[in-house]
Amino acid sequence: MKSIPSFFKPSVINLIPYSSARDEYKGTDGSLLDANENAFIYQYNRYPDPYQKELKSMIGKWRDVDPECIFLGNGSDEIIDLFIRSTCSKDVDRILTLDPTYGMYKVSASVNEIPIDLVNLNPDMSVNEKAFLEAIEDAHKLIFICTPNNPTGGLIDETFIEKVLERSTGIVIVDEAYIDFAETSSWVDQLDKYSNLVVMQTFSKAVGAAGIRMGMGFMHREMVAILNKIKPPYNISSPNQEIAIERLKNLEIVEKSIARIKRQRAQLRASLERFENVVHIFPSEANFLLVRFKNALEVFEGLIAKKVIVRDRTTQMNCENCLRITVGSAIENWKLINALTEINSSSK
Ligand SMILES: Cc1ncc(COP(=O)(O)O)c(C=O)c1O
């Protein structure tokens, strides 16, 4: 089994990190004259806890994970970037993922000048498992698997992910941004079994707190310690930590909203299926539906004209004529269906 540091660049392992004032003195009382803050202002004048201890302890209880195995990012997007920067060396290492999938893996790889290899999904959006497993090389320091996948909405088969974890000599990041809408268990349960597994989740979807930018990474505690060395010291602001803690104190609201979204998802699917220009709706375990139309661009433009905004995915791999539609509130979904009815009757 590979040691945890060997997944990372030697420069990161050897790095002497910036030591913040709050690293050196961990208390909250006393005369805090160590961080050049303003003692004459009484709200948010202090730097936040760089390791978000209270929040992590609550997340740990919620997700049944040791708080030491949790890393929090300024959105999952920060975690994606930190992993690429800390594991992949330019001109040497590469990344592997599926296509289509969440676009930030590709963007973040490009920003860091790391090539990303893509294995196309089959036309029905299932994984070409043989092609993917054969594509895995030692140079792939990171593999991203998004399940339920964005933009398709489908779950990626567990046995396949197991094979990827076993075959890969790098880190496998399972992105579970939409897991709470799915009828499946989280990969978090497997962290003890696979030292190269990282599970990402977020406050942006089911938790309903996209505005506070709170991404969660669950991983081996040694990985957390390494990411802590390279993250901006105060990457999660105090108000955001507080809002996240409040949200976790009110999880029953989150649970109820998930149940409502799932009900709306079924209703929206049933309503969309009745349209003669809807060719196919892909199975979805997420809070969106990928819908193939006969005339996606006409529908897309028509919806914008009626102030209903959906996501044009027509240029993505295997997504010809496809729009991705988020499951909204009952009123928003009703407006969408009304708008589609009007567009269809005016194009006849
Ligand atoms: C699969 C997936 N992962 C991560 C994210 C981003 O999460 P965050 O808002 O925590 O940066 C998204 C956002 O759409 C997503 O679809």
The ligand as a Tripos MOL2 file, in Angstrom:
@<TRIPOS>MOLECULE
LIG
   16    16     1     0     0
SMALL
NO_CHARGES

@<TRIPOS>ATOM
      1 C1        -20.6310   17.5540   -9.3520 C.3       1 LIG1
      2 C2        -20.3710   18.8570   -8.7260 C.ar      1 LIG1
      3 N1        -19.3820   18.9900   -7.8600 N.ar      1 LIG1
      4 C3        -19.1240   20.1470   -7.2580 C.ar      1 LIG1
      5 C4        -19.8760   21.2670   -7.5460 C.ar      1 LIG1
      6 C5        -19.5270   22.5730   -6.9140 C.3       1 LIG1
      7 O1        -19.7170   22.5410   -5.5850 O.3       1 LIG1
      8 P1        -19.4120   23.8460   -4.7140 P.3       1 LIG1
      9 O2        -20.5760   24.7570   -4.8510 O.co2     1 LIG1
     10 O3        -19.2400   23.2780   -3.3350 O.co2     1 LIG1
     11 O4        -18.1330   24.4650   -5.2310 O.co2     1 LIG1
     12 C6        -20.9270   21.1860   -8.4460 C.ar      1 LIG1
     13 C7        -21.7310   22.3820   -8.7640 C.2       1 LIG1
     14 O5        -22.5480   22.4290   -9.6280 O.2       1 LIG1
     15 C8        -21.1820   19.9540   -9.0580 C.ar      1 LIG1
     16 O6        -22.1740   19.8150   -9.9500 O.3       1 LIG1
@<TRIPOS>BOND
     1     1     2 1
     2     2     3 ar
     3     2    15 ar
     4     3     4 ar
     5     4     5 ar
     6     5     6 1
     7     5    12 ar
     8     6     7 1
     9     7     8 1
    10     8     9 2
    11     8    10 1
    12     8    11 1
    13    12    13 1
    14    12    15 ar
    15    13    14 2
    16    15    16 1
@<TRIPOS>SUBSTRUCTURE
     1 LIG1         1 GROUP 0 **** ****
